[in-house]
Structure formats: C-alpha cells, structure tokens
Amino acid sequence: MVDGISSSKPAPLQVPGAAEGSRTAKLPRPSVASLPEAALSREASGIARDMAARSPVDTARVADVKARIDSGTFRVQPERIAEAMIAHERGAPKVR
C-alpha cells in the first residue's frame, strides 16, 4: 500500500565525506588521463575536425544529378537502390 502525502520534511541526505551539518562534499574526481574514454575522446575529436573540414555533400555529384533530371536523362535504377539498402542493413560499405 502507498502511504499518503504528508507535510513532513524528508530525512537529510547523507553525503560521504561531508562535514557534519554540511550539505555538500568535495568528492574525489578521477583525472581525465586515467579514464579509458580519454583516448576515444581524442580520436573522436580528430574525426569531428576532419568531417568539419570537408563538405558532407558531394556538391559535384548533386549538380550532375540535377542536370540529368532537368534534361530528362536521369534513369532510376531500382536494382542499385535495393542493393544499397541491403548493404546498408548488413553494415557493408556504401554502394555507389
């Protein structure tokens, strides 16, 4: 059964390392160098810098596709679309 709501104050939170009567404590923090994620974080930062340096869109290819659509020469290839979708689901490299 659930107790009713009362106006009594909850018990104070006990924080390890806090002085008696203090609400805060200085908890030890591990150094960044000791964390296994630190190396991964540096690598991720490098990847992010590389990605920011280049355009996420192949603008030349987009212009080519637009031109072919406008001229009526763009051909939809369902087989290639299906192959790319299957490869994506399998985690395979991108099909062009």
Biopython code that builds the backbone (N, CA, C, O; Angstrom):
import numpy as np
from Bio.PDB.StructureBuilder import StructureBuilder

atoms = [
    (1, "MET", "N", (0.837, -1.175, 0.000)),
    (1, "MET", "CA", (0.000, 0.000, 0.000)),
    (1, "MET", "C", (0.886, 1.244, 0.000)),
    (1, "MET", "O", (1.968, 1.237, 0.587)),
    (2, "VAL", "N", (0.441, 2.283, -0.641)),
    (2, "VAL", "CA", (1.182, 3.537, -0.724)),
    (2, "VAL", "C", (0.744, 4.445, 0.406)),
    (2, "VAL", "O", (-0.448, 4.622, 0.660)),
    (3, "ASP", "N", (1.757, 5.034, 1.098)),
    (3, "ASP", "CA", (1.447, 5.979, 2.167)),
    (3, "ASP", "C", (0.931, 7.275, 1.572)),
    (3, "ASP", "O", (1.268, 7.623, 0.440)),
    (4, "GLY", "N", (0.127, 7.980, 2.320)),
    (4, "GLY", "CA", (-0.374, 9.269, 1.871)),
    (4, "GLY", "C", (0.730, 10.315, 1.867)),
    (4, "GLY", "O", (1.797, 10.106, 2.445)),
    (5, "ILE", "N", (0.471, 11.424, 1.222)),
    (5, "ILE", "CA", (1.435, 12.518, 1.172)),
    (5, "ILE", "C", (1.303, 13.298, 2.467)),
    (5, "ILE", "O", (0.205, 13.665, 2.885)),
    (6, "SER", "N", (2.452, 13.544, 3.097)),
    (6, "SER", "CA", (2.420, 14.304, 4.341)),
    (6, "SER", "C", (3.243, 15.565, 4.189)),
    (6, "SER", "O", (3.979, 15.725, 3.216)),
    (7, "SER", "N", (3.118, 16.438, 5.130)),
    (7, "SER", "CA", (3.848, 17.695, 5.082)),
    (7, "SER", "C", (5.196, 17.593, 5.780)),
    (7, "SER", "O", (5.914, 18.588, 5.879)),
    (8, "SER", "N", (5.553, 16.412, 6.265)),
    (8, "SER", "CA", (6.833, 16.283, 6.963)),
    (8, "SER", "C", (7.987, 16.361, 5.971)),
    (8, "SER", "O", (7.857, 15.944, 4.820)),
    (9, "LYS", "N", (9.106, 16.894, 6.420)),
    (9, "LYS", "CA", (10.277, 17.051, 5.562)),
    (9, "LYS", "C", (11.002, 15.716, 5.451)),
    (9, "LYS", "O", (11.027, 14.944, 6.410)),
    (10, "PRO", "N", (11.603, 15.432, 4.270)),
    (10, "PRO", "CA", (12.345, 14.184, 4.126)),
    (10, "PRO", "C", (13.617, 14.211, 4.966)),
    (10, "PRO", "O", (14.116, 15.276, 5.329)),
    (11, "ALA", "N", (14.124, 13.037, 5.263)),
    (11, "ALA", "CA", (15.361, 12.932, 6.040)),
    (11, "ALA", "C", (16.498, 13.539, 5.247)),
    (11, "ALA", "O", (16.512, 13.431, 4.020)),
    (12, "PRO", "N", (17.466, 14.183, 5.918)),
    (12, "PRO", "CA", (18.589, 14.793, 5.200)),
    (12, "PRO", "C", (19.424, 13.730, 4.491)),
    (12, "PRO", "O", (19.577, 12.608, 4.973)),
    (13, "LEU", "N", (19.948, 14.107, 3.358)),
    (13, "LEU", "CA", (20.777, 13.213, 2.558)),
    (13, "LEU", "C", (22.155, 13.114, 3.173)),
    (13, "LEU", "O", (22.788, 14.134, 3.447)),
    (14, "GLN", "N", (22.620, 11.917, 3.391)),
    (14, "GLN", "CA", (23.950, 11.702, 3.945)),
    (14, "GLN", "C", (24.943, 11.624, 2.805)),
    (14, "GLN", "O", (24.865, 10.709, 1.986)),
    (15, "VAL", "N", (25.883, 12.569, 2.733)),
    (15, "VAL", "CA", (26.883, 12.609, 1.681)),
    (15, "VAL", "C", (28.205, 12.155, 2.268)),
    (15, "VAL", "O", (28.691, 12.776, 3.213)),
    (16, "PRO", "N", (28.816, 11.077, 1.734)),
    (16, "PRO", "CA", (30.102, 10.630, 2.264)),
    (16, "PRO", "C", (31.142, 11.742, 2.140)),
    (16, "PRO", "O", (31.264, 12.378, 1.093)),
    (17, "GLY", "N", (31.877, 11.963, 3.204)),
    (17, "GLY", "CA", (32.943, 12.959, 3.166)),
    (17, "GLY", "C", (32.482, 14.352, 3.520)),
    (17, "GLY", "O", (33.299, 15.270, 3.593)),
    (18, "ALA", "N", (31.187, 14.534, 3.744)),
    (18, "ALA", "CA", (30.690, 15.863, 4.095)),
    (18, "ALA", "C", (30.864, 16.079, 5.579)),
    (18, "ALA", "O", (30.710, 15.150, 6.371)),
    (19, "ALA", "N", (31.185, 17.305, 5.959)),
    (19, "ALA", "CA", (31.300, 17.645, 7.368)),
    (19, "ALA", "C", (29.909, 17.615, 7.982)),
    (19, "ALA", "O", (28.914, 17.817, 7.285)),
    (20, "GLU", "N", (29.837, 17.366, 9.273)),
    (20, "GLU", "CA", (28.560, 17.313, 9.966)),
    (20, "GLU", "C", (27.808, 18.623, 9.734)),
    (20, "GLU", "O", (28.359, 19.697, 9.978)),
    (21, "GLY", "N", (26.581, 18.553, 9.275)),
    (21, "GLY", "CA", (25.779, 19.734, 9.047)),
    (21, "GLY", "C", (25.979, 20.340, 7.657)),
    (21, "GLY", "O", (25.223, 21.227, 7.258)),
    (22, "SER", "N", (26.976, 19.877, 6.924)),
    (22, "SER", "CA", (27.235, 20.417, 5.592)),
    (22, "SER", "C", (26.379, 19.694, 4.568)),
    (22, "SER", "O", (26.133, 18.496, 4.703)),
    (23, "ARG", "N", (25.925, 20.405, 3.551)),
    (23, "ARG", "CA", (25.102, 19.787, 2.504)),
    (23, "ARG", "C", (25.928, 19.338, 1.316)),
    (23, "ARG", "O", (25.438, 18.596, 0.465)),
    (24, "THR", "N", (27.167, 19.775, 1.248)),
    (24, "THR", "CA", (27.997, 19.425, 0.104)),
    (24, "THR", "C", (29.289, 18.793, 0.579)),
    (24, "THR", "O", (29.698, 18.952, 1.729)),
    (25, "ALA", "N", (29.912, 18.085, -0.316)),
    (25, "ALA", "CA", (31.207, 17.477, -0.027)),
    (25, "ALA", "C", (32.036, 17.528, -1.288)),
    (25, "ALA", "O", (31.501, 17.491, -2.396)),
    (26, "LYS", "N", (33.320, 17.610, -1.122)),
    (26, "LYS", "CA", (34.203, 17.556, -2.277)),
    (26, "LYS", "C", (34.519, 16.089, -2.521)),
    (26, "LYS", "O", (35.272, 15.460, -1.778)),
    (27, "LEU", "N", (33.924, 15.568, -3.577)),
    (27, "LEU", "CA", (34.143, 14.171, -3.921)),
    (27, "LEU", "C", (35.370, 14.066, -4.807)),
    (27, "LEU", "O", (35.598, 14.924, -5.661)),
    (28, "PRO", "N", (36.152, 13.031, -4.612)),
    (28, "PRO", "CA", (37.347, 12.895, -5.454)),
    (28, "PRO", "C", (36.942, 12.676, -6.905)),
    (28, "PRO", "O", (36.010, 11.924, -7.188)),
    (29, "ARG", "N", (37.648, 13.337, -7.830)),
    (29, "ARG", "CA", (37.391, 13.177, -9.260)),
    (29, "ARG", "C", (38.585, 12.489, -9.888)),
    (29, "ARG", "O", (39.726, 12.872, -9.634)),
    (30, "PRO", "N", (38.338, 11.480, -10.704)),
    (30, "PRO", "CA", (39.472, 10.839, -11.385)),
    (30, "PRO", "C", (40.049, 11.786, -12.422)),
    (30, "PRO", "O", (39.330, 12.598, -13.003)),
    (31, "SER", "N", (41.335, 11.678, -12.649)),
    (31, "SER", "CA", (41.939, 12.531, -13.673)),
    (31, "SER", "C", (41.490, 12.052, -15.040)),
    (31, "SER", "O", (41.226, 10.865, -15.235)),
    (32, "VAL", "N", (41.404, 12.976, -15.984)),
    (32, "VAL", "CA", (40.946, 12.644, -17.334)),
    (32, "VAL", "C", (41.863, 11.615, -17.969)),
    (32, "VAL", "O", (41.398, 10.730, -18.687)),
    (33, "ALA", "N", (43.151, 11.721, -17.715)),
    (33, "ALA", "CA", (44.114, 10.793, -18.314)),
    (33, "ALA", "C", (43.902, 9.362, -17.850)),
    (33, "ALA", "O", (44.269, 8.421, -18.553)),
    (34, "SER", "N", (43.307, 9.186, -16.661)),
    (34, "SER", "CA", (43.115, 7.831, -16.151)),
    (34, "SER", "C", (41.873, 7.156, -16.701)),
    (34, "SER", "O", (41.694, 5.950, -16.532)),
    (35, "LEU", "N", (41.012, 7.922, -17.358)),
    (35, "LEU", "CA", (39.777, 7.348, -17.891)),
    (35, "LEU", "C", (40.025, 6.664, -19.224)),
    (35, "LEU", "O", (40.721, 7.224, -20.071)),
    (36, "PRO", "N", (39.483, 5.479, -19.438)),
    (36, "PRO", "CA", (39.677, 4.798, -20.717)),
    (36, "PRO", "C", (39.032, 5.558, -21.867)),
    (36, "PRO", "O", (39.447, 5.403, -23.016)),
    (37, "GLU", "N", (38.021, 6.379, -21.579)),
    (37, "GLU", "CA", (37.341, 7.131, -22.624)),
    (37, "GLU", "C", (38.194, 8.270, -23.158)),
    (37, "GLU", "O", (37.896, 8.809, -24.223)),
    (38, "ALA", "N", (39.249, 8.648, -22.445)),
    (38, "ALA", "CA", (40.057, 9.802, -22.851)),
    (38, "ALA", "C", (40.662, 9.603, -24.236)),
    (38, "ALA", "O", (40.626, 10.514, -25.063)),
    (39, "ALA", "N", (41.213, 8.427, -24.494)),
    (39, "ALA", "CA", (41.802, 8.160, -25.810)),
    (39, "ALA", "C", (40.730, 8.170, -26.888)),
    (39, "ALA", "O", (40.937, 8.710, -27.975)),
    (40, "LEU", "N", (39.603, 7.582, -26.589)),
    (40, "LEU", "CA", (38.497, 7.567, -27.544)),
    (40, "LEU", "C", (38.012, 8.986, -27.813)),
    (40, "LEU", "O", (37.696, 9.335, -28.951)),
    (41, "SER", "N", (37.954, 9.792, -26.777)),
    (41, "SER", "CA", (37.509, 11.167, -26.928)),
    (41, "SER", "C", (38.461, 11.952, -27.825)),
    (41, "SER", "O", (38.010, 12.746, -28.650)),
    (42, "ARG", "N", (39.763, 11.746, -27.680)),
    (42, "ARG", "CA", (40.729, 12.426, -28.548)),
    (42, "ARG", "C", (40.539, 11.987, -29.992)),
    (42, "ARG", "O", (40.586, 12.810, -30.906)),
    (43, "GLU", "N", (40.326, 10.694, -30.197)),
    (43, "GLU", "CA", (40.114, 10.188, -31.556)),
    (43, "GLU", "C", (38.829, 10.756, -32.145)),
    (43, "GLU", "O", (38.797, 11.149, -33.311)),
    (44, "ALA", "N", (37.774, 10.798, -31.341)),
    (44, "ALA", "CA", (36.503, 11.349, -31.811)),
    (44, "ALA", "C", (36.659, 12.822, -32.176)),
    (44, "ALA", "O", (36.081, 13.282, -33.161)),
    (45, "SER", "N", (37.428, 13.555, -31.395)),
    (45, "SER", "CA", (37.665, 14.968, -31.707)),
    (45, "SER", "C", (38.374, 15.112, -33.046)),
    (45, "SER", "O", (38.057, 16.004, -33.833)),
    (46, "GLY", "N", (39.337, 14.229, -33.300)),
    (46, "GLY", "CA", (40.049, 14.258, -34.582)),
    (46, "GLY", "C", (39.130, 13.953, -35.744)),
    (46, "GLY", "O", (39.211, 14.599, -36.789)),
    (47, "ILE", "N", (38.264, 12.984, -35.575)),
    (47, "ILE", "CA", (37.309, 12.630, -36.626)),
    (47, "ILE", "C", (36.355, 13.801, -36.869)),
    (47, "ILE", "O", (36.049, 14.129, -38.016)),
    (48, "ALA", "N", (35.890, 14.423, -35.798)),
    (48, "ALA", "CA", (34.977, 15.563, -35.934)),
    (48, "ALA", "C", (35.655, 16.704, -36.682)),
    (48, "ALA", "O", (35.028, 17.345, -37.525)),
    (49, "ARG", "N", (36.940, 16.970, -36.386)),
    (49, "ARG", "CA", (37.672, 18.023, -37.096)),
    (49, "ARG", "C", (37.782, 17.692, -38.575)),
    (49, "ARG", "O", (37.586, 18.562, -39.423)),
    (50, "ASP", "N", (38.098, 16.421, -38.896)),
    (50, "ASP", "CA", (38.216, 16.004, -40.295)),
    (50, "ASP", "C", (36.895, 16.175, -41.036)),
    (50, "ASP", "O", (36.871, 16.643, -42.174)),
    (51, "MET", "N", (35.790, 15.793, -40.383)),
    (51, "MET", "CA", (34.481, 15.890, -41.022)),
    (51, "MET", "C", (34.079, 17.356, -41.217)),
    (51, "MET", "O", (33.453, 17.697, -42.220)),
    (52, "ALA", "N", (34.434, 18.214, -40.271)),
    (52, "ALA", "CA", (34.082, 19.631, -40.376)),
    (52, "ALA", "C", (34.876, 20.312, -41.484)),
    (52, "ALA", "O", (34.429, 21.313, -42.045)),
    (53, "ALA", "N", (36.051, 19.775, -41.801)),
    (53, "ALA", "CA", (36.910, 20.387, -42.815)),
    (53, "ALA", "C", (36.395, 20.152, -44.228)),
    (53, "ALA", "O", (36.748, 20.894, -45.145)),
    (54, "ARG", "N", (35.571, 19.134, -44.416)),
    (54, "ARG", "CA", (35.060, 18.872, -45.770)),
    (54, "ARG", "C", (33.539, 18.876, -45.759)),
    (54, "ARG", "O", (32.898, 18.662, -44.730)),
    (55, "SER", "N", (32.996, 19.124, -46.922)),
    (55, "SER", "CA", (31.554, 19.203, -47.056)),
    (55, "SER", "C", (30.935, 17.821, -46.900)),
    (55, "SER", "O", (31.469, 16.850, -47.437)),
    (56, "PRO", "N", (29.822, 17.706, -46.179)),
    (56, "PRO", "CA", (29.170, 16.409, -46.035)),
    (56, "PRO", "C", (28.419, 15.992, -47.294)),
    (56, "PRO", "O", (27.928, 14.866, -47.382)),
    (57, "VAL", "N", (28.329, 16.893, -48.264)),
    (57, "VAL", "CA", (27.595, 16.625, -49.502)),
    (57, "VAL", "C", (28.551, 16.743, -50.686)),
    (57, "VAL", "O", (29.324, 17.695, -50.788)),
    (58, "ASP", "N", (28.482, 15.758, -51.571)),
    (58, "ASP", "CA", (29.280, 15.805, -52.803)),
    (58, "ASP", "C", (28.555, 16.740, -53.765)),
    (58, "ASP", "O", (27.697, 16.313, -54.537)),
    (59, "THR", "N", (28.911, 18.018, -53.706)),
    (59, "THR", "CA", (28.188, 19.028, -54.487)),
    (59, "THR", "C", (28.307, 18.803, -55.987)),
    (59, "THR", "O", (27.379, 19.116, -56.734)),
    (60, "ALA", "N", (29.429, 18.268, -56.434)),
    (60, "ALA", "CA", (29.582, 17.997, -57.870)),
    (60, "ALA", "C", (28.605, 16.913, -58.312)),
    (60, "ALA", "O", (28.011, 16.999, -59.387)),
    (61, "ARG", "N", (28.446, 15.894, -57.472)),
    (61, "ARG", "CA", (27.517, 14.813, -57.826)),
    (61, "ARG", "C", (26.075, 15.307, -57.800)),
    (61, "ARG", "O", (25.277, 14.936, -58.661)),
    (62, "VAL", "N", (25.737, 16.141, -56.820)),
    (62, "VAL", "CA", (24.378, 16.697, -56.739)),
    (62, "VAL", "C", (24.084, 17.526, -57.986)),
    (62, "VAL", "O", (23.000, 17.426, -58.559)),
    (63, "ALA", "N", (25.048, 18.345, -58.404)),
    (63, "ALA", "CA", (24.861, 19.174, -59.605)),
    (63, "ALA", "C", (24.664, 18.303, -60.843)),
    (63, "ALA", "O", (23.840, 18.614, -61.703)),
    (64, "ASP", "N", (25.429, 17.202, -60.929)),
    (64, "ASP", "CA", (25.311, 16.280, -62.055)),
    (64, "ASP", "C", (23.926, 15.640, -62.091)),
    (64, "ASP", "O", (23.299, 15.573, -63.148)),
    (65, "VAL", "N", (23.452, 15.173, -60.943)),
    (65, "VAL", "CA", (22.128, 14.531, -60.882)),
    (65, "VAL", "C", (21.042, 15.541, -61.240)),
    (65, "VAL", "O", (20.117, 15.219, -61.986)),
    (66, "LYS", "N", (21.149, 16.772, -60.708)),
    (66, "LYS", "CA", (20.156, 17.797, -61.041)),
    (66, "LYS", "C", (20.122, 18.074, -62.539)),
    (66, "LYS", "O", (19.052, 18.201, -63.134)),
    (67, "ALA", "N", (21.294, 18.164, -63.133)),
    (67, "ALA", "CA", (21.365, 18.440, -64.577)),
    (67, "ALA", "C", (20.731, 17.303, -65.374)),
    (67, "ALA", "O", (20.022, 17.548, -66.351)),
    (68, "ARG", "N", (20.986, 16.055, -64.958)),
    (68, "ARG", "CA", (20.395, 14.918, -65.678)),
    (68, "ARG", "C", (18.886, 14.848, -65.487)),
    (68, "ARG", "O", (18.168, 14.456, -66.406)),
    (69, "ILE", "N", (18.389, 15.226, -64.297)),
    (69, "ILE", "CA", (16.933, 15.257, -64.077)),
    (69, "ILE", "C", (16.312, 16.323, -64.969)),
    (69, "ILE", "O", (15.301, 16.086, -65.630)),
    (70, "ASP", "N", (16.936, 17.507, -64.976)),
    (70, "ASP", "CA", (16.413, 18.614, -65.795)),
    (70, "ASP", "C", (16.389, 18.265, -67.283)),
    (70, "ASP", "O", (15.473, 18.660, -68.004)),
    (71, "SER", "N", (17.399, 17.525, -67.734)),
    (71, "SER", "CA", (17.467, 17.190, -69.159)),
    (71, "SER", "C", (16.645, 15.948, -69.506)),
    (71, "SER", "O", (16.479, 15.618, -70.681)),
    (72, "GLY", "N", (16.134, 15.264, -68.486)),
    (72, "GLY", "CA", (15.333, 14.069, -68.733)),
    (72, "GLY", "C", (16.155, 12.817, -68.973)),
    (72, "GLY", "O", (15.609, 11.805, -69.414)),
    (73, "THR", "N", (17.464, 12.853, -68.692)),
    (73, "THR", "CA", (18.312, 11.682, -68.931)),
    (73, "THR", "C", (18.611, 10.890, -67.661)),
    (73, "THR", "O", (19.309, 9.877, -67.717)),
    (74, "PHE", "N", (18.095, 11.336, -66.523)),
    (74, "PHE", "CA", (18.335, 10.606, -65.276)),
    (74, "PHE", "C", (17.465, 9.366, -65.259)),
    (74, "PHE", "O", (16.251, 9.440, -65.453)),
    (75, "ARG", "N", (18.100, 8.220, -65.024)),
    (75, "ARG", "CA", (17.380, 6.951, -65.021)),
    (75, "ARG", "C", (17.404, 6.355, -63.620)),
    (75, "ARG", "O", (18.479, 6.167, -63.050)),
    (76, "VAL", "N", (16.247, 6.057, -63.059)),
    (76, "VAL", "CA", (16.162, 5.403, -61.756)),
    (76, "VAL", "C", (16.539, 3.943, -61.948)),
    (76, "VAL", "O", (16.046, 3.285, -62.864)),
    (77, "GLN", "N", (17.410, 3.439, -61.088)),
    (77, "GLN", "CA", (17.870, 2.049, -61.174)),
    (77, "GLN", "C", (17.451, 1.315, -59.897)),
    (77, "GLN", "O", (18.191, 1.309, -58.913)),
    (78, "PRO", "N", (16.265, 0.696, -59.912)),
    (78, "PRO", "CA", (15.747, 0.035, -58.707)),
    (78, "PRO", "C", (16.678, -1.036, -58.149)),
    (78, "PRO", "O", (16.752, -1.219, -56.934)),
    (79, "GLU", "N", (17.390, -1.745, -59.029)),
    (79, "GLU", "CA", (18.299, -2.797, -58.559)),
    (79, "GLU", "C", (19.417, -2.198, -57.704)),
    (79, "GLU", "O", (19.760, -2.740, -56.653)),
    (80, "ARG", "N", (19.978, -1.083, -58.158)),
    (80, "ARG", "CA", (21.052, -0.435, -57.387)),
    (80, "ARG", "C", (20.532, 0.100, -56.067)),
    (80, "ARG", "O", (21.224, 0.042, -55.051)),
    (81, "ILE", "N", (19.314, 0.620, -56.079)),
    (81, "ILE", "CA", (18.712, 1.123, -54.843)),
    (81, "ILE", "C", (18.528, -0.026, -53.858)),
    (81, "ILE", "O", (18.862, 0.101, -52.680)),
    (82, "ALA", "N", (17.993, -1.151, -54.343)),
    (82, "ALA", "CA", (17.784, -2.318, -53.483)),
    (82, "ALA", "C", (19.107, -2.848, -52.944)),
    (82, "ALA", "O", (19.207, -3.178, -51.762)),
    (83, "GLU", "N", (20.129, -2.933, -53.805)),
    (83, "GLU", "CA", (21.443, -3.409, -53.359)),
    (83, "GLU", "C", (22.014, -2.501, -52.271)),
    (83, "GLU", "O", (22.566, -2.980, -51.280)),
    (84, "ALA", "N", (21.876, -1.188, -52.462)),
    (84, "ALA", "CA", (22.391, -0.241, -51.471)),
    (84, "ALA", "C", (21.639, -0.364, -50.143)),
    (84, "ALA", "O", (22.245, -0.265, -49.076)),
    (85, "MET", "N", (20.316, -0.580, -50.208)),
    (85, "MET", "CA", (19.532, -0.735, -48.981)),
    (85, "MET", "C", (19.929, -2.001, -48.232)),
    (85, "MET", "O", (20.059, -1.988, -47.008)),
    (86, "ILE", "N", (20.122, -3.088, -48.964)),
    (86, "ILE", "CA", (20.532, -4.353, -48.340)),
    (86, "ILE", "C", (21.920, -4.223, -47.741)),
    (86, "ILE", "O", (22.161, -4.677, -46.623)),
    (87, "ALA", "N", (22.841, -3.599, -48.483)),
    (87, "ALA", "CA", (24.203, -3.416, -47.984)),
    (87, "ALA", "C", (24.196, -2.560, -46.720)),
    (87, "ALA", "O", (24.945, -2.828, -45.780)),
    (88, "HIS", "N", (23.357, -1.540, -46.700)),
    (88, "HIS", "CA", (23.261, -0.677, -45.519)),
    (88, "HIS", "C", (22.783, -1.472, -44.311)),
    (88, "HIS", "O", (23.335, -1.334, -43.220)),
    (89, "GLU", "N", (21.765, -2.300, -44.498)),
    (89, "GLU", "CA", (21.232, -3.108, -43.401)),
    (89, "GLU", "C", (22.272, -4.098, -42.883)),
    (89, "GLU", "O", (22.300, -4.407, -41.692)),
    (90, "ARG", "N", (23.106, -4.583, -43.755)),
    (90, "ARG", "CA", (24.148, -5.538, -43.358)),
    (90, "ARG", "C", (25.388, -4.840, -42.779)),
    (90, "ARG", "O", (26.288, -5.490, -42.247)),
    (91, "GLY", "N", (25.417, -3.525, -42.892)),
    (91, "GLY", "CA", (26.569, -2.789, -42.384)),
    (91, "GLY", "C", (27.737, -2.772, -43.340)),
    (91, "GLY", "O", (28.861, -2.456, -42.951)),
    (92, "ALA", "N", (27.478, -3.111, -44.591)),
    (92, "ALA", "CA", (28.530, -3.143, -45.605)),
    (92, "ALA", "C", (28.865, -1.723, -46.057)),
    (92, "ALA", "O", (28.091, -0.795, -45.825)),
    (93, "PRO", "N", (30.010, -1.559, -46.696)),
    (93, "PRO", "CA", (30.372, -0.232, -47.220)),
    (93, "PRO", "C", (29.335, 0.277, -48.214)),
    (93, "PRO", "O", (28.600, -0.503, -48.820)),
    (94, "LYS", "N", (29.289, 1.585, -48.370)),
    (94, "LYS", "CA", (28.319, 2.229, -49.239)),
    (94, "LYS", "C", (28.510, 1.820, -50.687)),
    (94, "LYS", "O", (29.637, 1.787, -51.182)),
    (95, "VAL", "N", (27.411, 1.506, -51.375)),
    (95, "VAL", "CA", (27.441, 1.136, -52.789)),
    (95, "VAL", "C", (27.218, 2.392, -53.606)),
    (95, "VAL", "O", (26.318, 3.172, -53.295)),
    (96, "ARG", "N", (28.012, 2.608, -54.643)),
    (96, "ARG", "CA", (27.829, 3.790, -55.498)),
    (96, "ARG", "C", (27.311, 3.394, -56.828)),
    (96, "ARG", "O", (27.093, 4.250, -57.686)),
]
sb = StructureBuilder()
sb.init_structure("model")
sb.init_model(0)
sb.init_chain("A")
sb.init_seg("    ")
for serial, (resi, resn, name, xyz) in enumerate(atoms, 1):
    if name == "N":
        sb.init_residue(resn, " ", resi, " ")
    sb.init_atom(name, np.array(xyz, "f"), 0.0, 1.0, " ", f" {name:<3s}", serial, name[0])
structure = sb.get_structure()
